[in-house]
Amino acid sequence: MEQDRYQTDKPLYISGILCLIGGLSLLIFSIYLLPHLVWNLSYDVPILIQHMYYYLHTHLRISDFYSQLIIFLTFFLSGVVLTLYSYYASNKIDNKIYEPELPQKQQTVNEEEKEGFWLRMAKKSAGDFSLLFKILILMGLILLAAYFVESIL
C-alpha cells in the first residue's frame, strides 16, 4: 500500500495543494482576460482589470499594447510561478516517499552520475516543452479562427 502523502510532510502538502489551486485559477483567469485585452471584446471583466488598465494608461503613460501586456503577464506569470512551486512540492514529497536514505558510498556514486542525469532530464523536458508550445499554438489558431468568423458575421 502506498504511503500517505499528507502524513509525509503536512505543511509542504498543504502549501502545494493551495498553490496548485491558486496557480491554475490564475492561469485560467489570464486566458479568460486574453480576448478582452487583445481585441477589446466587451464582456463581463472584473472592474479591477479596467482600473489597472486605466491607471497604467493614464497615470504611468504606458501605451495600450504594453498596458494590456502588463495586465496579462501579471496574472499569467503569477500562475506559472505558483504551479511551478506546486510541482516542486509534489516532487519533494515523492522523493521522500520513494527514495529512502542512501548509504554514504552510494551517495558519492550518485553525485558522479548527476551530470548524466541532468542531460537526460534536459532531453526529456525538451519534449514536454514542444508539446506545450504545440498546445499554445493550437489555442492561438482557434482564437484567430474565432476572430475571423466573428468579423465575417
C-alpha positions, 0 to 999 in steps of 0.5 A: 500500500502506498504511503500517505502523502499528507502524513509525509510532510503536512505543511509542504502538502498543504502549501502545494495543494493551495498553490496548485489551486491558486496557480491554475485559477490564475492561469485560467483567469489570464486566458479568460482576460486574453480576448478582452485585452487583445481585441477589446471584446466587451464582456463581463471583466472584473472592474479591477482589470479596467482600473489597472488598465486605466491607471497604467494608461493614464497615470504611468503613460504606458501605451495600450499594447504594453498596458494590456501586456502588463495586465496579462503577464501579471496574472499569467506569470503569477500562475506559472510561478505558483504551479511551478512551486506546486510541482516542486512540492509534489516532487519533494514529497515523492522523493521522500516517499520513494527514495529512502536514505542512501548509504554514504558510498552510494551517495558519492556514486550518485553525485558522479552520475548527476551530470548524466542525469541532468542531460537526460532530464534536459532531453526529456523536458525538451519534449514536454516543452514542444508539446506545450508550445504545440498546445499554445499554438493550437489555442492561438489558431482557434482564437484567430479562427474565432476572430475571423468568423466573428468579423465575417458575421 
